[in-house]
Amino acid sequence: MFTRLLLVGALALPLSACSKETDTVTTPSGTTTTTTTTTPMAPADPLANDVTVDGTNAAIGTDITAMPMAAAMSNIDGWIAKLQGDQFAEIRSTLEMLKLDLAAQPIDGAKIGATLSTLGQQTTTAAATASTSSQAGLQQLGSTLSAAGARLSAPAM
């Protein structure tokens, strides 16, 4: 589940390679699970910073954890490159933190959840000052990130 976790990334480019990923996940309740999956890897993409709100919303869809890790990392890198300027420093910092959280072994679902919740709040706040054409998409993205963060942070029942 957490192998594929992450925010944003469906680039409309063909996937050319596969990799095997082994992840150890520790849930908030202390359960540890190790999984090995074969995941398509996105090719190195010089256009990775050409991300959009609509593309990110589509990539996340209804289950952020279904997003392939390579696509998510590429999308995060794209947003970091795109969001330049002091007004985006806080969001860039949170995106960098999310990358570190996702690269950690074992992956800590609760920590990723907290980071996604923070990113969701920041995205929703940014929507208020965005262009009118971007506001609805940013609000949807912020809401989706916050909801996913809450789910991942919640203790397992």
N, C-alpha and C positions, 0 to 999 in steps of 0.2 A: 504494500500500500504506500509506504513512505518512499519507496524506491522511485516512484514517479512523481513525487510531490513537487510542486512549484507553480509558481505564478506564471505565466505568460509565455507564449512562444510558438504558436503554429505559424511557421514560415511556410510559404507555399513553394517550397523547394523539395525535390526528391530526397529521400533518405538513402544514403549509399552504403552504409556499413552498419554492423551490429556489434554490440559489446555485451559481455556477461558482467553483471553487477551483482555483488554479494553485499547485502546490507544487514546489519544487526540493528533492530529497533527496540528501544526500551520505552514502554508506555508509561503514563503517569502512575499506573497501579503497580509498576515494577516488573511486569511481564516482559521477557526478552524473547524475540523471535529473529531467526536468521533466515533470509531468503536469498535465492540466487535466481536472477531473471536475465533473459536475453532481451536487450532493449535496442531498438534502432537508434543510431547516432546521427545527428544532423551533421552535414558536411560543414567544414569551416566556411563561414559566410561573411564576406566583407560587408554585406548589407544588413547584418544583424541589428544595427542601430536604427533600422528603418521600421520600427515597431509602431503600432497604432493601438488606440484604445479599443476599437472594434475588433481588431485581430487578437488582442489579448483576451477580451471577453469571450470570443469564439473559442480560443485555445483552452481556456479554463472550462468553459461549458458548465455542466452541472456538477462535475466532480474534479476539483483541482488536483486530487491525488492520482488521477488517471493520466496526467500529463507526463510524457517521457522526460526523464531528468535532463537529457542533453538539450531538448527543446526548451525546457524551463530555464536552464542556465544561459542559453543563447539569448532568450528573450529578456532575462534580467540584465545581461550585459548590454543589450540594445537600449533598454530604458536608462541604464546608468549613463551610456554615451549620449543619449538624446536629452536627458534632463540636466542641462548645463545651467550655470548661474547660481548665485547665492540663494535665490528663493527656493531652489530645489535641493539644497545641501542636506536637509534633514531626510528627505525621501531617498536620496542617493545613499546616505549612510545606512538607512534601514534596508535597502536593497543589498548593499554589501554585507550586512549582517545576515540577511537571509541566505546569501550564497555560502557564507561560512557555516551556517546552521545545516544547510543541505549537504555540504561536503564532509561534515563531521561523521566519525564512526565511533560508536554507534550513533545513528540518527536519533535525536531526541524530539519526539513528536510534540511534547508540551512546549518546548522551547521554540520550535518552528511555529506552533500555533500562536504563541505570544508575539512573535515577530510579524506574522501575518495579520494579527489583530491590529498591531501598531501601524503597519503599512496600510491597512484598510481605513483606519481613522485618518491618516495623513492624506490618502487619496480622496476621501470624502470631503475633507477640509479644502483640498486643492480644487475640487470641483466648483466650489462657490465662487472662485475668482477666474475660472477658465472661460474660454469663449463659449458662447451659447450653444454652438454646434457640438462641443465636447462635454458639456455639463452632464447630460443624461448618461452617457457612456461611462464617465468617470464616477458618477454616483453609483451606477450598477457595479462597476469594478470594485469600488470601495466597500460596498455592501457584501459582495461575494467574498472578498478577502477577509473581511471581519467575521463573516459567518464561518468560513473555513477555519479561521484561527480559533474561534470559539469551540468548534467541534474537535479540533486537534488538542486543544488545551484541557478539554473536559476529561475528568477521570473515567477510566473504563468501568463499565458496570458488570 
